[in-house]
């Protein structure tokens, strides 16, 4: 008759599985405010989960800028507009892509790349953003790119 020791070890292992490491979460808030672009983004940042960001929302406002067709109003975005995200160590990279309807700007592509400024968990994340506004003018694809500083906090 086989020993019941392997079954006891397996049962003990299966019992301990749910007691794995705790999953912590924090809010991630990013802001951009310069002469051409005003934007904000927020999300729940989970540590230890396969999908690090949830409850994503925000808005982008293009201020009056030369070379752009009709400016879109304040443009909201949600999780479905988060094209890519990278959260690793002290680095956070986010890409939001939103197509717009109507005349004027037809797409906004926002990339935020920040790094935690200090070793303290409360230290802000500082870096840069790039925003590409795209549109079609008389059948020709056109775009204008803006860039500047971005700041994010996690808490």
N, C-alpha and C positions, 0 to 999 in steps of 0.2 A: 504494500500500500504506500503511495507517495506521501512524502512529508507535507504537513500543512504549513510549514515555515514560509515557503514562497508566497502562499496565499495571504498569510498575515502581513508580510512585507508589502505586498501589492495593496492590500486593504489600507494599511497605514499610509502609504504614499498617496492613494486616491483621497483619503480623508484630509490630508494636508494641502492638497492642491488649491482649494479656495482660500487658504490662509497665506497665499503668496504676498509679495510686496504690495503695499498700499498704493493706490493711484491718487496722486495729488493733482490739484488743478489750481489755476490762477487766472485772473483776467489779464488780457493783453490789450493795451490801448495805444494806438499810434496817431500822431498828428503831424500835419504838414501845413505850414502857414507862411507863404511868401507873396511876392508881388503878383505872381501869375496863377498860383494854385492854392486852394484851401481844401484840405481833406482830413477825414478822420476815419479810423477803422477800429473795431473792437471785436474780440473773440474770447472764448474760453480756451485757455492753453492747458492741455492735459499732459502730464509727464508719465511716461510708461505705457501709454496706449498707442495702438497702431495709427489712429487718426488724431494727430496732436491738436487740431483746431476744430472747435464747434461753435455754434451760435454766432457765426460771423455776420457782421453788418457794418455799414459805414456810408459815407457820402463823399462825393468829389464836386467841387465847384471850380470851374474855370473862370477866372476873372478876365476882364477886358484884356485881350492880347492881340497885337498886330499880326496880320497874316492868317487869322482864323475866320472861317465863315461864321454864320450864326452860332452863337455860343449856346450850348445846352443849359437848361436850368440846373439847379442842384441835382446831381445824379446819384441815386441810392444804389447800393449793391448789397448782396447777401452771399451766403455760402456757395450758391450755385455759380457765382461770378469769381470765386477763388480758383484760378486756373492751376496754380502751383503754390506749395508752401514747403519751407525748409526750416525746421527747428532742431538745431543740433548744438549742444553745449551753449556757448554764449552768442551764437549766431541765429538770426531770424531773417528769413527771406520770404516775401509774399508777392504773388503776382495776381492782380485782379484784372479781368477782361470783361468789358460790357459793351454790347452792341446797342446802338440807339436808333430809334425810328424818327422819321421826319427829315426836314431839310437841315443842312449844316453838318456838324460833326456827327459821324455815323458810328464811331467806335472809340473807346477809351481803354488804354492798356497801361496800368499802373504797376510799377515794380518798386517795392520797398526793401532795402537791404540795410539791416542794422546789426550792431554788435554791442553786447553789454559793456558799458563804459568802465565798470569796476568789478571787484571780486565779491562785493556784498550783494546778496540776493535782491536788495531793494534798489540797486544801481540802475539808472535808466539805460535804455538801448539807444545808441546814436548812430546815424549813418546818412544815407542818401536815398532819394527817390528819383525815378524817371517816369514821366507820364507822356505817352504818345497819343495825340489826338489825330484821328484819321477821318477823311471825307473824300467825296468824289466831286470833281469840278469839271463840267463839260466832258464827262467820260474818262477823265484822267484821275487816277488815285493820287491823293496828296496827303501829307501829314506834317505835323509840327511836334517837336519834342521839347519838353520842359524838364528841368532837373533842379534839385536843391536838397536842402537838409530835411531829414525826418527824425523824429524822436518817438520812442515807444517806452511804455512802462509796463511792468508785470507785477501784479500784487494780488 
